């Protein structure tokens, strides 16, 4: 890791830039796959699954019986863990439901807002070496609470050409049955255009590698909404007294193992603490199995240990970086919480590992990366709903606000707007 000591503020913009591993032909590949899926439908999905995943698929859809039998193919302890996580995630996200409030803005003028679920949504669940069954819960639970009933889920086939049973079990708990064994760019294209088997959707959710991320951006340009801009995982730890280097190193490595383009950052007021963390990282890294060790080591080479002596400098740097995950171990946590502007999800104290938020504390692990926490929230109930405004105005209410509407409409050069009020007021 790079050790950076008291960097001046005019260097911060350079320091907060994330590592870039973008492929030169990425956009060209995404465009090619999207065009093929639009023209050839299911056949293109089968062809690209063979090309990219080396899996020959005769059918893309997962049968209802395979979903139902998934519970028999995973250990009982794992099922209990998934059920615990499900309960906590439900508890947290149900509390996000807002009550409808009718507001009388002026006598006789009543306005209110109502939520409606997005009718057609698509989930992308990463598979391969690390099938993220937890993401099924993180996406599916708020979707169900919001009232979304038309859910399509795509995830890459595993080594045997089947979807891992852990993913299917998590989906079965939420009654998600429209599941397809297809991943990568082609899955996003299928949910964008629709094929003979896979319905098109209005909004696509879920993380993925740089190909999936680029494909979601293509879907957005084609009129399909996405959850949020996503990139490689990142974690920042603000280390202060009392701090335990072993805890901090374990947290940093928990994100480094996501991928070689992950970035981890540790900020502290004392160089000695950063040195202790660095040594602990080396020790714990050797204990990781391959190939995870190599992945984490590559991520560490793009990561930083930063000393900033002043508390306000540490605060300002955090806001400038806008981390996806932020762990605060400092005894002055209240200062940082009060002044924090930009972060995806925050973990406070020495016994709050980031892993807890990834799985079972109840908060959502779908979060903005690459500095997008400056302008995006993490995934929540609002992501699955639209809010429609309503208003009802009585005759007296229109008499109360109508003259102001007329004056404003005429001032903007819109006489028909003015007349729509005047024609009603003249009848009074």
C-alpha positions in Angstrom: 0.0 0.0 0.0 1.1 3.6 -0.6 1.9 5.5 2.6 1.0 9.2 2.2 1.9 11.6 4.9 0.1 14.9 5.4 -0.8 15.5 1.7 -1.6 19.2 1.0 -5.1 19.9 0.0 -4.0 20.8 -3.6 -3.0 17.1 -4.0 -6.3 15.7 -2.7 -8.1 15.6 -6.0 -5.3 13.5 -7.5 -5.2 11.2 -4.5 -9.0 10.5 -4.5 -9.0 9.2 -8.1 -10.0 5.5 -8.2 -7.8 3.0 -10.1 -8.9 2.5 -13.7 -8.8 -0.9 -15.4 -11.1 -0.2 -18.3 -10.7 -2.4 -21.4 -10.1 -0.5 -24.7 -12.8 -2.4 -26.6 -15.4 -2.4 -23.8 -17.9 -0.1 -25.5 -17.5 -1.9 -28.8 -18.1 -5.3 -27.2 -21.2 -4.0 -25.3 -22.7 -2.5 -28.5 -22.0 -5.7 -30.4 -23.8 -7.9 -27.8 -26.8 -5.6 -27.5 -27.3 -5.5 -31.2 -27.1 -9.3 -31.4 -29.6 -9.8 -28.6 -32.0 -7.3 -30.2 -31.8 -9.2 -33.5 -31.5 -12.8 -32.5 -33.1 -12.9 -29.0 -32.6 -16.2 -27.1 -30.2 -17.6 -29.7 -27.8 -14.7 -29.0 -28.0 -15.4 -25.3 -27.1 -19.0 -25.8 -24.3 -18.2 -28.2 -22.7 -15.6 -25.8 -23.1 -17.9 -22.8 -21.1 -20.5 -24.7 -18.5 -17.9 -25.7 -18.1 -16.0 -22.5 -19.0 -18.6 -19.8 -18.1 -21.8 -21.7 -21.5 -23.2 -21.0 -23.8 -24.8 -23.5 -27.3 -24.0 -22.5 -30.4 -25.8 -23.9 -32.8 -23.8 -21.7 -32.3 -20.4 -20.1 -35.3 -20.5 -17.7 -35.0 -22.2 -14.3 -37.8 -24.6 -13.6 -40.1 -24.1 -10.6 -39.1 -27.6 -9.2 -35.4 -26.6 -9.3 -36.1 -23.5 -7.3 -38.3 -25.4 -4.8 -35.6 -28.2 -4.4 -32.8 -25.7 -3.7 -33.6 -25.9 0.0 -32.5 -29.5 0.0 -29.1 -28.7 -1.5 -27.7 -26.3 1.0 -26.7 -26.9 4.7 -29.2 -26.2 7.4 -26.8 -23.7 9.1 -26.6 -21.6 5.9 -30.4 -21.6 5.6 -30.8 -20.4 9.1 -28.2 -17.6 8.4 -30.1 -16.5 5.3 -33.3 -16.5 7.2 -31.8 -14.3 9.9 -30.5 -11.9 7.4 -33.9 -11.8 5.6 -35.7 -11.0 8.8 -33.3 -8.1 9.7 -33.3 -6.7 6.1 -37.1 -6.8 6.1 -37.3 -5.1 9.5 -35.1 -2.2 8.4 -36.7 -1.6 5.0 -40.3 -1.9 6.2 -39.6 1.1 8.4 -38.8 3.2 5.3 -42.5 3.2 4.2 -43.9 6.7 4.4 -47.4 7.6 5.4 -49.6 9.5 3.0 -50.1 13.1 4.1 -52.7 15.4 2.7 -51.6 19.0 2.9 -54.0 22.0 2.5 -51.5 24.5 1.1 -54.2 27.2 0.9 -57.8 27.1 1.9 -59.6 24.9 -0.6 -56.3 23.6 -2.2 -55.4 20.0 -1.1 -52.2 18.3 -2.3 -50.8 14.9 -1.5 -48.4 12.3 -2.8 -48.8 8.5 -3.3 -46.3 5.8 -4.0 -46.7 3.3 -6.8 -44.4 0.3 -7.4 -42.4 0.1 -10.6 -44.2 -2.4 -12.7 -41.4 -4.4 -14.3 -38.0 -4.7 -12.6 -34.9 -6.8 -13.4 -32.3 -8.1 -11.0 -28.7 -9.0 -12.0 -27.1 -11.3 -9.5 -23.3 -11.9 -10.0 -22.4 -15.6 -10.0 -19.2 -17.4 -11.1 -16.7 -18.0 -8.4 -18.6 -15.9 -5.8 -22.4 -16.3 -6.2 -23.8 -13.3 -4.3 -27.0 -14.9 -2.9 -27.0 -12.0 -0.4 -27.7 -9.6 -3.2 -31.0 -11.5 -3.9 -32.1 -10.5 -0.4 -30.8 -6.9 -0.7 -32.7 -6.3 -4.0 -35.7 -8.6 -3.5 -36.8 -7.6 0.0 -37.3 -3.9 -0.7 -38.9 -4.7 -4.0 -41.5 -6.9 -2.4 -42.2 -4.4 0.3 -42.6 -1.7 -2.3 -45.2 -3.9 -4.1 -43.2 -4.9 -7.2 -44.8 -8.1 -8.4 -43.2 -8.5 -11.9 -39.6 -9.4 -11.2 -37.1 -10.9 -13.6 -33.8 -12.3 -12.3 -30.7 -13.1 -14.3 -27.6 -14.7 -13.0 -24.7 -16.6 -14.7 -24.8 -20.4 -14.7 -22.3 -22.1 -12.4 -19.7 -24.7 -13.2 -22.3 -27.4 -13.9 -24.4 -25.1 -16.0 -26.8 -24.6 -13.2 -27.5 -21.7 -10.9 -26.0 -22.2 -7.4 -28.7 -23.5 -5.0 -27.9 -20.6 -2.5 -29.1 -18.1 -5.0 -32.3 -20.1 -5.8 -33.0 -20.6 -2.1 -32.8 -16.9 -1.4 -35.1 -16.3 -4.4 -37.6 -18.9 -3.2 -37.9 -17.2 0.2 -39.2 -14.1 -1.7 -41.3 -16.0 -4.2 -39.2 -14.9 -7.1 -39.7 -17.5 -9.8 -38.9 -15.8 -13.1 -35.2 -16.8 -13.0 -32.9 -17.2 -16.0 -29.4 -18.7 -16.2 -27.7 -16.0 -18.2 -25.1 -13.4 -17.1 -22.9 -10.6 -18.3 -23.6 -8.1 -21.0 -26.1 -10.4 -22.6 -28.3 -10.6 -19.5 -28.5 -6.8 -19.3 -29.3 -6.6 -23.0 -32.1 -9.2 -22.6 -33.7 -7.3 -19.8 -33.4 -4.1 -21.8 -35.0 -5.4 -25.1 -36.8 -8.5 -24.0 -36.4 -11.9 -25.8 -38.7 -14.8 -26.5 -38.1 -16.0 -22.9 -36.9 -13.0 -20.9 -39.3 -10.1 -20.5 -38.1 -6.6 -20.9 -38.1 -4.4 -17.8 -38.4 -0.7 -16.8 -35.5 -0.7 -14.3 -32.4 -2.9 -13.8 -30.8 -3.5 -10.4 -27.7 -5.2 -9.3 -23.9 -5.1 -9.2 -21.4 -6.6 -11.6 -18.0 -6.3 -13.2 -16.9 -3.6 -15.6 -18.8 -5.3 -18.5 -22.0 -5.4 -16.6 -21.6 -1.8 -15.5 -21.0 -0.7 -19.0 -24.0 -2.7 -20.2 -26.2 -1.0 -17.6 -25.0 2.4 -18.9 -26.0 1.3 -22.4 -29.5 0.2 -21.0 -29.8 3.7 -19.5 -29.1 5.3 -22.8 -31.8 3.1 -24.4 -34.5 4.3 -21.9 -34.3 1.6 -19.2 -33.5 3.0 -15.7 -30.8 1.6 -13.5 -30.4 1.6 -9.7 -27.2 3.6 -9.5 -23.7 4.0 -11.1 -21.6 1.1 -9.8 -18.0 0.3 -9.9 -15.4 -1.7 -7.9 -15.8 -2.1 -4.2 -14.2 0.4 -1.8 -13.7 0.8 1.9 -12.3 3.7 4.0 -11.4 3.2 7.6 -11.0 6.3 9.8 -8.7 4.8 12.5 -8.5 6.5 15.9 -8.2 5.6 19.5 -9.1 3.1 20.6 -8.0 1.3 17.4 -7.1 -2.4 16.9 -4.8 -2.9 13.9 -5.9 -6.5 13.5 -9.6 -5.4 13.3 -8.7 -2.7 10.8 -6.6 -5.0 8.6 -9.4 -7.6 8.6 -11.9 -5.0 7.4 -9.6 -3.7 4.7 -9.0 -7.2 3.4 -12.7 -7.9 3.4 -13.1 -5.4 0.6 -9.8 -6.1 -1.1 -10.9 -9.7 -1.8 -13.8 -8.5 -4.0 -11.5 -7.8 -6.9 -8.1 -6.5 -8.1 -9.7 -3.1 -8.9 -11.1 -2.7 -5.4 -9.6 0.2 -3.4 -9.1 0.4 0.4 -8.0 3.4 2.3 -7.0 3.9 5.9 -6.8 7.4 7.4 -5.2 8.0 10.8 -3.7 10.9 12.8 -0.6 8.9 13.7 1.9 7.3 11.4 2.7 4.6 14.0 -0.9 3.3 13.8 -0.7 3.2 10.0 2.6 1.2 10.2 0.9 -1.3 12.6 -2.0 -1.7 10.2 0.3 -2.2 7.3 2.2 -5.0 9.2 -1.1 -6.6 10.2 -2.2 -6.5 6.5 0.9 -8.4 5.5 0.3 -11.0 8.2 -3.4 -11.6 7.4 -2.8 -11.6 3.7 -0.6 -14.6 3.9 -3.4 -16.5 5.6 -5.9 -16.0 2.7 -6.2 -19.0 0.3 -5.4 -18.7 -3.3 -6.6 -17.3 -5.6 -8.2 -14.8 -3.2 -4.7 -13.9 -1.8 -3.5 -12.8 -5.3 -6.7 -10.7 -5.9 -6.4 -9.0 -2.5 -2.7 -8.4 -3.0 -3.4 -6.6 -6.3 -6.1 -4.5 -4.7 -3.6 -3.5 -1.9 -1.2 -2.3 -4.6 -3.8 0.3 -5.6 -4.7 1.3 -2.0 -3.5 3.9 0.5 -2.5 4.6 4.1 -2.9 8.3 4.7 -1.8 10.3 7.7 -3.7 13.6 8.3 -2.8 15.2 11.6 -5.7 17.5 12.0 -9.2 16.2 12.8 -10.8 18.7 10.4 -8.5 17.6 7.6 -9.5 14.0 8.1 -13.2 15.0 8.0 -12.8 17.1 4.8 -10.8 14.3 3.1 -13.5 11.8 3.8 -16.2 14.1 2.3 -13.9 14.7 -0.7 -13.4 11.0 -1.3 -17.1 10.0 -0.7 -16.4 6.3 0.2 -18.8 3.5 -0.6 -18.2 2.1 2.9 -16.8 4.1 5.9 -15.8 2.6 9.2 -15.2 5.0 12.1 -13.3 3.7 15.1 -12.4 7.1 16.5 -13.6 7.9 20.0 -14.8 11.3 18.6 -17.2 9.4 16.2 -19.9 12.0 17.0 -17.9 14.8 15.4 -17.5 12.8 12.2 -21.1 11.7 12.1 -22.3 15.2 12.6 -20.1 16.6 9.8 -20.3 13.7 7.3 -21.8 14.7 4.0 -20.7 12.0 1.6 -20.7 8.2 2.2 -22.7 5.2 1.1 -22.9 3.3 4.4 -21.2 4.0 7.7 -20.0 1.5 10.4 -19.3 2.9 13.8 -17.1 1.4 16.5 -14.7 -1.4 16.8 -17.4 -4.1 16.7 -19.1 -3.0 13.6 -17.4 -4.7 10.7 -18.4 -3.8 7.1 -19.2 -7.5 6.6 -22.2 -7.1 8.9 -23.8 -4.6 6.5 -23.0 -6.8 3.6 -25.1 -9.7 5.0 -27.2 -9.4 8.1 -27.4 -6.2 10.1 -30.4 -5.1 8.0 -29.0 -2.2 5.9 -28.6 -2.5 2.1 -25.3 -3.4 0.6 -26.0 -1.9 -2.8 -24.2 1.3 -2.6 -22.7 4.1 -4.7 -19.0 3.8 -5.6 -16.4 5.8 -7.4 -17.4 9.0 -5.6 -21.0 8.8 -6.5 -21.9 9.0 -2.8 -21.7 12.8 -3.3 -25.0 12.7 -5.2 -26.5 9.2 -4.8 -28.0 7.3 -1.8 -27.5 3.6 -1.2 -30.4 1.4 -2.4 -33.6 1.8 -0.4 -37.3 1.4 -0.7 -37.6 4.6 -2.8 -35.6 3.0 -5.6 -38.5 0.6 -6.3 -41.3 3.1 -6.3 -42.5 6.2 -8.2 -44.2 9.0 -6.3 -47.2 10.6 -8.0 -48.6 13.9 -6.8 -52.3 14.6 -6.6 -54.2 17.8 -6.0 -57.9 18.7 -5.6 -59.0 22.3 -5.7 -62.5 23.6 -4.7 -64.1 26.6 -6.3 -63.1 28.8 -3.4 -59.6 27.3 -3.5 -59.2 28.3 -7.2 -60.5 31.8 -6.4 -57.8 32.0 -3.7 -54.8 31.1 -5.9 -56.2 31.7 -9.5 -55.3 35.4 -9.7 -51.6 34.5 -8.8 -51.6 31.8 -11.5 -53.0 34.2 -14.1 -50.4 36.8 -13.3 -47.5 34.4 -13.4 -48.7 32.7 -16.6 -49.0 36.0 -18.4 -45.6 37.1 -17.2 -44.1 33.9 -18.8 -45.9 34.6 -22.1 -48.4 31.7 -21.7 -51.9 33.2 -22.2 -53.6 29.8 -22.6 -52.4 28.8 -19.1 -53.9 32.1 -17.8 -57.2 31.5 -19.7 -57.6 28.0 -18.2 -58.0 29.7 -14.8 -59.9 32.8 -16.1 -62.6 30.8 -17.8 -63.4 29.1 -14.5 -63.2 32.2 -12.4 -65.6 34.1 -14.8 -68.3 31.6 -13.9 -68.2 32.5 -10.2 
